[in-house]
Amino acid sequence: MATGAFADRGADLELVGIQKRFPGFTAIEHLNLVIPAGSFFALLGPSGCGKTTTLRLVAGLEDPTGGRILIGGQDVTGQKAYQRPVNTVFQSYALFPHMTVLENVAFGLRRRKIADAVAKAHEALRLVELDHLAARKPVQLSGGQQQRVALARAIVNRPALLLLDEPLGALDLKLRRQMQLELKTIQEEVGLTFLHVTHDQEEAMTMADTIAVMNKGRIEQMGTPELLYELPRTAFVANFLGQSNLFTGAVVGETSTSIAVDVAGRSIVVPKARSHRHAGDVTVGVRPEKITLHRQKPEPDPAHNVIGPGRVTDVSFTGVSTQYLVTVPGVGTIIVFEQNRSFGPVEGEGDEVWMTWNVEHGFGLDDDPAGPDPKFVADTTTKSIAAQRRAALVTELEEA
């Protein structure tokens, strides 16, 4: 793809053996990733996991220590940011306050001397449903409207790859959810490749076709939102993408289709197809909303796991559902979500309860309960960051 050319459709992105080391710590270690053309891809992870560094490497705002970056099959590792077929939408929007909405959107086109810049800007504004506000200044817009202007300014250039750096983080909850749906709709309409960086699990699951969960510079697990939620591979994914109840114990029995795990003298059955490990000490789990509370001990049922009795230690009413914390001797505290089908919580603090869930709803992790944590420890001291920035400044001055 020629530098600065308009893209008819999104291009695939490939990261090959990417490393990024700063003085004193490693941000990314041997990252390999392929994002198909035309997809909505999310990098999800906590602060410091390397997701924003990855985005900056793709954008050309940082140089990798090692590895290659390919966009549409073209190696762009050595190219400057302005030479890459990439645009970025930042959380801060970065709109020009002295320009109108139309002038902001048309700015890049005019700088590149593209014909019909104003007509193309109007077309982009119509896509985000803001053409009627083309004559306004950014200060006259709401936060959601400014975000859509920033998106239109990026889309109007028809980049092969659009990078979204937590663009919804400054919006309130209701507007953020509205914009999640709008972003997904726009991506499907324009057919560009979107790479979205976020720490918001719900945001990633709502918009992305594929999610890569990052932790300490590497990808823990990648797949569809449904796969990551229903079949997490590690404890980190199970607890970062939603909440999970995890139990560790030895496999004490098996059939052709399931394993039985001893947890404090209780047998928990998990399907083999939903478990990564089938022998030795394993960690199994179940999501809180899969569990049902009972005031009386349920009758034995091979299709359901039973744990109890336990004591309700906390009740939190959240509107749509109620969260219960139940302490079971020898097992610990179990989280239960129950949808509010009646008026208020049905159990109270101090109540004795039993818990059941369908065997088919359990999962088994790939983590070794006795194994050491292989992940390196990040050292994000201000001294290290300052040293790296000074080195970058010296290099920039030498090039000038």
SELUMFI-466597 format. One record per residue (C-alpha): x, y, z; residue in three letters. Coordinates in steps of 0.5 Angstrom, whole numbers, padded with zeros to 4 digits, always signed. Layout:
BEGIN
XYZALA ...
***
This chain:
BEGIN
+0000+0000+0000MET +0003+0007-0002ALA +0004+0012+0004THR -0002+0016+0005GLY -0006+0013+0000ALA -0014+0012+0002PHE -0015+0005+0004ALA -0021+0001+0000ASP -0022-0004+0006ARG -0018-0005+0012GLY -0012-0009+0012ALA -0009-0014+0017ASP -0004-0013+0022LEU +0002-0018+0024GLU +0006-0017+0030LEU +0012-0022+0029VAL +0017-0023+0036GLY +0016-0016+0038ILE +0020-0014+0044GLN +0020-0007+0048LYS +0025-0006+0053ARG +0026+0001+0057PHE +0031+0002+0062PRO +0030-0002+0068GLY +0024-0006+0066PHE +0021-0010+0060THR +0014-0007+0057ALA +0013-0013+0052ILE +0016-0019+0051GLU +0016-0024+0045HIS +0009-0021+0042LEU +0006-0025+0036ASN -0001-0023+0034LEU -0005-0023+0028VAL -0011-0019+0027ILE -0015-0020+0021PRO -0017-0015+0016ALA -0024-0012+0017GLY -0024-0014+0024SER -0026-0011+0031PHE -0020-0013+0035PHE -0019-0011+0043ALA -0013-0011+0047LEU -0016-0012+0054LEU -0012-0011+0060GLY -0010-0008+0067PRO -0006-0001+0067SER +0002-0003+0066GLY +0000-0010+0062CYS +0003-0007+0055GLY -0003-0006+0051LYS -0002+0002+0050THR +0005+0001+0049THR +0003-0004+0043THR -0002+0001+0040LEU +0004+0006+0040ARG +0009+0001+0037LEU +0004+0000+0031VAL +0002+0007+0031ALA +0010+0009+0030GLY +0010+0013+0036LEU +0015+0008+0039GLU +0020+0004+0036ASP +0021-0003+0038PRO +0027-0006+0041THR +0026-0012+0037GLY +0021-0016+0032GLY +0017-0013+0026ARG +0011-0010+0025ILE +0007-0011+0018LEU +0001-0008+0016ILE -0003-0011+0010GLY +0003-0015+0009GLY +0008-0009+0008GLN +0014-0008+0013ASP +0013-0002+0017VAL +0017-0003+0023THR +0022+0003+0020GLY +0017+0008+0018GLN +0015+0014+0022LYS +0008+0015+0024ALA +0006+0020+0019TYR +0008+0015+0013GLN +0004+0009+0016ARG -0003+0008+0014PRO -0006+0009+0021VAL -0010+0014+0025ASN -0011+0014+0032THR -0017+0016+0036VAL -0015+0018+0043PHE -0019+0019+0050GLN -0017+0026+0050SER -0020+0027+0043TYR -0015+0033+0041ALA -0019+0037+0037LEU -0017+0044+0035PHE -0021+0049+0039PRO -0021+0055+0034HIS -0023+0051+0028MET -0031+0049+0027THR -0033+0041+0027VAL -0032+0041+0019LEU -0025+0044+0019GLU -0023+0039+0024ASN -0025+0033+0020VAL -0023+0036+0014ALA -0016+0038+0017PHE -0012+0032+0015GLY -0015+0032+0008LEU -0013+0039+0006ARG -0006+0038+0009ARG -0005+0032+0004ARG -0008+0036-0002LYS -0014+0031-0003ILE -0019+0033-0008ALA -0026+0035-0005ASP -0024+0035+0002ALA -0030+0039+0005VAL -0035+0034+0001ALA -0031+0028+0004LYS -0031+0031+0011ALA -0039+0032+0010HIS -0039+0025+0009GLU -0035+0023+0015ALA -0040+0027+0019LEU -0046+0024+0016ARG -0043+0017+0018LEU -0043+0019+0025VAL -0049+0023+0025GLU -0046+0030+0026LEU -0047+0034+0020ASP -0052+0038+0022HIS -0047+0041+0027LEU -0041+0042+0022ALA -0041+0050+0024ALA -0040+0049+0031ARG -0034+0050+0035LYS -0031+0044+0039PRO -0033+0047+0046VAL -0040+0048+0044GLN -0041+0040+0043LEU -0042+0035+0049SER -0037+0030+0051GLY -0040+0024+0046GLY -0041+0029+0040GLN -0033+0031+0041GLN -0032+0024+0041GLN -0035+0023+0035ARG -0032+0028+0031VAL -0025+0025+0033ALA -0028+0019+0030LEU -0030+0022+0024ALA -0023+0026+0023ARG -0020+0019+0023ALA -0024+0015+0019ILE -0025+0021+0013VAL -0017+0019+0012ASN -0019+0012+0010ARG -0014+0009+0014PRO -0012+0001+0013ALA -0012+0001+0021LEU -0016+0005+0026LEU -0013+0005+0033LEU -0017+0007+0039LEU -0014+0009+0045ASP -0019+0008+0051GLU -0023+0013+0047PRO -0029+0012+0051LEU -0026+0013+0058GLY -0028+0020+0059ALA -0036+0019+0058LEU -0041+0018+0063ASP -0044+0011+0064LEU -0050+0012+0059LYS -0046+0015+0054LEU -0041+0010+0054ARG -0045+0005+0053ARG -0049+0008+0047GLN -0042+0010+0044MET -0040+0003+0044GLN -0046+0000+0040LEU -0045+0006+0035GLU -0037+0005+0034LEU -0039-0002+0033LYS -0044+0000+0028THR -0039+0005+0024ILE -0034-0001+0024GLN -0038-0005+0020GLU -0041+0000+0015GLU -0034+0003+0014VAL -0030-0004+0014GLY -0024-0002+0017LEU -0019-0006+0021THR -0020-0003+0029PHE -0015-0004+0034LEU -0018-0002+0041HIS -0014-0002+0047VAL -0018-0002+0054THR -0018-0004+0061HIS -0026-0004+0061ASP -0028-0011+0060GLN -0036-0010+0058GLU -0033-0005+0053GLU -0029-0010+0050ALA -0034-0016+0050MET -0039-0011+0047THR -0035-0009+0041MET -0030-0013+0039ALA -0030-0019+0035ASP -0024-0022+0038THR -0021-0020+0045ILE -0013-0021+0047ALA -0013-0021+0054VAL -0006-0018+0056MET -0002-0019+0063ASN +0005-0016+0064LYS +0007-0016+0057GLY +0004-0022+0054ARG -0002-0025+0052ILE -0006-0029+0057GLU -0011-0032+0052GLN -0014-0030+0046MET -0021-0031+0043GLY -0028-0029+0042THR -0032-0026+0048PRO -0036-0032+0049GLU -0030-0036+0049LEU -0026-0032+0054LEU -0032-0031+0059TYR -0034-0039+0059GLU -0028-0042+0058LEU -0022-0038+0061PRO -0015-0041+0061ARG -0012-0038+0067THR -0014-0035+0073ALA -0012-0028+0071PHE -0017-0029+0065VAL -0022-0032+0070ALA -0022-0026+0075ASN -0020-0020+0070PHE -0026-0022+0065LEU -0032-0022+0070GLY -0031-0025+0077GLN -0030-0033+0078SER -0031-0038+0084ASN -0024-0042+0083LEU -0023-0048+0087PHE -0017-0052+0088THR -0016-0060+0089GLY -0014-0066+0087ALA -0017-0070+0081VAL -0020-0076+0085VAL -0024-0079+0079GLY -0026-0079+0072GLU -0031-0082+0067THR -0030-0082+0059SER -0033-0075+0059THR -0032-0071+0066SER -0027-0071+0072ILE -0028-0070+0079ALA -0024-0066+0084VAL -0024-0066+0091ASP -0025-0059+0094VAL -0025-0060+0102ALA -0028-0067+0102GLY -0033-0065+0097ARG -0033-0067+0090SER -0034-0062+0084ILE -0035-0065+0077VAL -0033-0061+0071VAL -0033-0064+0064PRO -0027-0066+0060LYS -0029-0062+0054ALA -0029-0056+0059ARG -0022-0057+0063SER -0015-0056+0060HIS -0012-0061+0066ARG -0015-0068+0067HIS -0010-0071+0073ALA -0006-0068+0079GLY -0008-0062+0082ASP -0012-0057+0078VAL -0016-0051+0079THR -0024-0051+0077VAL -0029-0046+0077GLY -0036-0043+0076VAL -0038-0036+0074ARG -0043-0033+0080PRO -0049-0032+0076GLU -0049-0040+0074LYS -0050-0041+0082ILE -0057-0042+0085THR -0058-0041+0093LEU -0062-0046+0097HIS -0065-0046+0104ARG -0065-0053+0104GLN -0060-0058+0102LYS -0062-0061+0095PRO -0063-0068+0093GLU -0057-0071+0090PRO -0057-0070+0083ASP -0051-0072+0078PRO -0052-0067+0073ALA -0051-0061+0079HIS -0045-0060+0084ASN -0047-0058+0091VAL -0043-0054+0096ILE -0046-0053+0103GLY -0048-0051+0108PRO -0045-0044+0108GLY -0047-0038+0111ARG -0049-0031+0108VAL -0044-0026+0110THR -0046-0020+0105ASP -0052-0018+0101VAL -0051-0013+0096SER -0057-0010+0092PHE -0055-0008+0085THR -0061-0007+0082GLY -0061-0012+0076VAL -0058-0017+0081SER -0056-0018+0088THR -0049-0021+0090GLN -0049-0025+0096TYR -0042-0027+0099LEU -0043-0034+0102VAL -0038-0037+0107THR -0037-0045+0107VAL -0032-0048+0112PRO -0026-0051+0109GLY -0028-0048+0102VAL -0028-0040+0103GLY -0032-0035+0101THR -0037-0036+0094ILE -0040-0030+0090ILE -0047-0031+0088VAL -0051-0027+0083PHE -0058-0028+0083GLU -0063-0024+0078GLN -0068-0020+0082ASN -0074-0023+0080ARG -0078-0021+0086SER -0078-0015+0091PHE -0071-0014+0094GLY -0066-0020+0096PRO -0069-0027+0098VAL -0064-0029+0103GLU -0061-0024+0109GLY -0054-0024+0112GLU -0053-0030+0117GLY -0058-0035+0113ASP -0055-0042+0112GLU -0056-0044+0105VAL -0053-0049+0100TRP -0051-0048+0093MET -0052-0052+0086THR -0050-0051+0079TRP -0050-0055+0073ASN -0044-0059+0072VAL -0044-0057+0064GLU -0043-0049+0067HIS -0036-0051+0070GLY -0029-0050+0067PHE -0022-0052+0069GLY -0016-0048+0068LEU -0009-0049+0065ASP -0006-0046+0071ASP -0001-0051+0075ASP -0003-0049+0082PRO +0004-0051+0085ALA +0008-0048+0079GLY +0011-0041+0080PRO +0009-0035+0077ASP +0013-0035+0070PRO +0011-0027+0069LYS +0017-0022+0070PHE +0016-0016+0075VAL +0015-0009+0072ALA +0019-0004+0074ASP +0016+0003+0072THR +0020+0007+0077THR +0020+0015+0075THR +0027+0014+0074LYS +0027+0009+0069SER +0022+0013+0065ILE +0026+0019+0065ALA +0032+0016+0063ALA +0028+0013+0057GLN +0025+0020+0055ARG +0032+0023+0056ARG +0035+0018+0051ALA +0029+0019+0046ALA +0030+0027+0046LEU +0038+0026+0045VAL +0036+0022+0039THR +0031+0027+0036GLU +0036+0032+0037LEU +0042+0028+0033GLU +0037+0027+0028GLU +0035+0034+0027ALA 
***
